[in-house]
Amino acid sequence: PEGTLDSQLFRGMTVVRGGEYMSLAGCVHMGGESFTDKYGQGVIDKLASLGKDIVYLHNEGFVLADVKAKEHGFNVPFKYMHLFEYLRNYLRDHKNNITRLGKKVAYQANCATRWIPEHDAFLDEIFELVGVERPPRQYERLNAVCCTAPIIGTDRELAIDIQKKNMEDAIECGADALITSCPICDRVLRRPTSQFGLPKIFITDLCRIALGEKPWPDGSP
């Protein structure tokens, strides 16, 4: 989201991006599971050439280093961390800067979270630190539904039906906002969250709101 890299959360850090750093793990959603085996070590080597520790902003990148590397025997010569763990650590170290939000939220899990379900614990800690409650709902954790990005171009009717059920479920549990952590989920769910009047907040923005950098949004896109 706009302004993220100017936040105190990432002060002094450098962002790298580009096709040569593509995680490849996400290609499984498009029938490209073999890409990881063929090119994964090359991506890791490219990141290693930076000579820095890595905080992965997207789940698929972390999955390549932490899950797929073990499956395929890739060498990962750098230290790395998931975004959730990094945010948890930052918030825990800056508790005095946090204004607890007193809200209820629903979380939209992206596809790669199924490879790393244990990292949901970091997300729950983030929610606790910023003062939001995650009420139980039908479509979460192991029962989470896709944002519909892979099918919206081929079966729009099914995609809209899934989105509708997801939004209604989030509202029914009492959520004041839907939290996303994947740029694709965030973009695809812009329309349905707007239609249902449910604010959509990226996980880094939720932390920024608690740190006083941004206001709580309304239901507009």
C-alpha positions in Angstrom: 0.0 0.0 0.0 1.0 3.6 -0.6 3.4 4.9 2.0 4.4 1.5 3.4 8.1 1.9 2.8 8.1 5.3 4.5 6.7 3.8 7.7 8.8 3.5 10.8 8.2 -0.2 10.5 10.7 -0.4 7.6 13.0 2.5 8.4 16.5 1.8 7.1 15.5 -1.2 5.1 16.0 -1.7 1.3 13.4 -3.3 -0.9 14.4 -5.5 -3.8 11.9 -6.5 -6.5 11.9 -7.9 -10.0 11.4 -11.0 -12.0 14.8 -12.5 -11.0 13.5 -12.6 -7.4 10.2 -14.2 -8.2 9.4 -16.9 -5.6 8.1 -19.4 -8.2 6.2 -21.3 -5.5 3.0 -19.5 -6.5 3.3 -20.9 -10.0 1.7 -24.1 -8.7 -1.7 -22.2 -8.9 -1.1 -22.0 -12.7 0.1 -25.5 -13.3 3.8 -24.6 -13.0 4.8 -26.6 -10.0 8.0 -27.8 -11.7 9.3 -24.2 -12.0 10.4 -24.3 -8.4 12.5 -27.4 -8.8 14.1 -26.1 -12.0 14.8 -22.4 -11.1 14.4 -22.1 -7.3 18.1 -22.4 -6.4 18.8 -19.6 -8.9 16.3 -17.3 -7.2 17.9 -18.0 -3.8 21.4 -17.5 -5.2 20.3 -14.1 -6.6 19.0 -13.1 -3.1 22.1 -14.4 -1.5 24.3 -12.2 -3.7 22.8 -9.2 -1.9 24.7 -10.2 1.2 21.8 -9.2 3.5 19.2 -10.8 5.8 15.8 -11.1 4.1 12.4 -10.2 5.4 9.9 -11.7 3.0 6.9 -9.5 2.4 4.9 -12.2 0.6 4.2 -15.7 1.7 5.3 -17.4 -1.6 8.8 -16.0 -1.2 9.1 -17.3 2.3 7.7 -20.7 1.2 10.5 -21.0 -1.4 13.2 -20.4 1.3 11.6 -22.3 4.2 9.6 -25.1 2.6 10.5 -25.8 -1.0 14.2 -25.4 -0.3 14.0 -28.3 2.1 11.9 -30.4 -0.3 14.4 -29.9 -3.2 17.6 -29.7 -1.2 18.4 -26.0 -2.1 21.1 -24.2 -0.2 19.8 -21.1 1.6 22.9 -19.2 2.8 21.2 -16.2 4.3 19.0 -15.5 7.3 15.4 -14.9 6.5 12.2 -14.1 8.3 8.4 -14.0 7.5 6.7 -10.7 7.5 4.4 -11.7 10.3 7.3 -12.5 12.6 9.0 -9.3 11.7 5.9 -7.2 12.4 5.3 -9.1 15.7 8.8 -8.4 16.8 8.6 -4.7 15.9 5.3 -4.2 17.7 6.5 -6.1 20.7 9.6 -3.8 20.9 7.6 -0.6 20.5 4.5 -1.2 22.7 4.6 2.3 24.0 3.9 3.6 20.5 0.8 1.6 20.0 -2.8 2.8 20.5 -4.9 -0.3 20.9 -7.7 -0.2 18.3 -10.5 -2.0 20.0 -11.9 -3.5 16.7 -12.9 -6.9 15.4 -11.4 -8.2 12.2 -11.6 -11.1 9.7 -8.5 -12.3 8.0 -8.2 -13.3 4.3 -5.5 -15.9 4.1 -3.7 -16.2 0.8 -3.0 -19.5 -0.9 0.5 -20.0 0.4 -0.5 -20.0 4.1 -1.4 -23.6 3.7 2.3 -24.4 3.4 3.1 -22.5 6.7 0.0 -22.8 9.0 2.3 -22.4 12.0 2.9 -18.7 11.1 -0.8 -18.0 11.9 0.4 -17.8 15.5 2.5 -14.7 14.7 -0.6 -13.1 13.1 -2.6 -13.7 16.2 0.1 -12.1 18.3 0.0 -9.0 16.0 -3.7 -8.8 16.4 -3.3 -9.0 20.2 -0.6 -6.3 20.2 -2.6 -3.8 18.2 -5.8 -4.6 20.2 -8.0 -6.2 17.6 -10.1 -9.3 18.1 -10.4 -12.1 15.5 -13.8 -13.7 16.0 -14.2 -17.2 14.8 -15.9 -17.6 11.4 -16.6 -20.3 8.9 -14.1 -19.4 6.2 -10.8 -19.0 8.1 -7.7 -21.0 9.0 -8.0 -24.5 7.4 -11.4 -23.6 6.0 -10.2 -20.3 4.4 -11.5 -19.7 0.8 -9.5 -18.3 -2.1 -9.8 -14.7 -3.1 -10.8 -16.2 -6.5 -8.0 -14.6 -8.5 -7.1 -17.9 -10.3 -10.7 -18.4 -11.5 -12.2 -14.9 -11.9 -11.2 -14.8 -15.6 -12.7 -18.1 -16.5 -15.7 -18.5 -14.2 -16.7 -15.1 -13.1 -20.1 -16.3 -11.7 -18.4 -18.8 -9.4 -15.8 -16.3 -8.3 -18.5 -13.7 -7.4 -20.5 -16.3 -5.5 -17.4 -17.3 -3.5 -16.6 -13.7 -2.8 -20.1 -13.0 -1.6 -20.1 -15.9 0.8 -16.7 -14.8 2.1 -17.9 -11.2 2.7 -21.1 -12.2 4.3 -19.3 -14.6 6.6 -16.9 -11.8 7.6 -19.7 -9.4 8.4 -21.7 -12.1 10.2 -18.8 -12.7 12.6 -18.9 -9.0 13.5 -15.8 -7.9 11.8 -15.1 -4.2 11.4 -12.6 -4.8 8.6 -11.1 -7.5 6.4 -7.3 -7.9 6.8 -5.2 -9.0 3.8 -1.6 -9.9 3.5 -1.3 -10.7 -0.2 -1.2 -7.9 -2.8 -3.3 -10.1 -5.2 -5.9 -10.9 -2.6 -5.9 -7.2 -1.7 -6.5 -6.1 -5.3 -9.1 -8.8 -6.1 -11.2 -8.1 -3.0 -11.3 -4.4 -3.5 -14.7 -4.6 -5.3 -16.5 -7.0 -3.0 -15.4 -5.3 0.2 -16.5 -1.9 -1.2 -19.9 -3.4 -2.3 -20.5 -4.8 1.2 -19.2 -1.7 3.0 -16.4 -3.6 4.7 -13.1 -1.7 5.1 -10.2 -3.7 3.7 -6.8 -3.2 5.4 -3.4 -4.7 4.4 -1.6 -6.1 7.4 1.1 -3.5 7.3 -1.5 -0.8 7.3 -3.2 -2.3 10.3 0.1 -1.9 12.2 0.6 1.6 10.9 -2.9 2.6 12.1 -2.0 1.3 15.6 1.2 3.3 15.5 -0.7 6.5 14.6 0.6 6.7 11.1 -2.8 6.3 9.4 -6.5 6.6 10.4 -8.9 3.7 10.4 -10.5 3.6 7.0 -14.2 3.7 6.0 -15.7 1.2 3.6 -14.6 2.9 0.4 -12.2 1.2 -1.9 
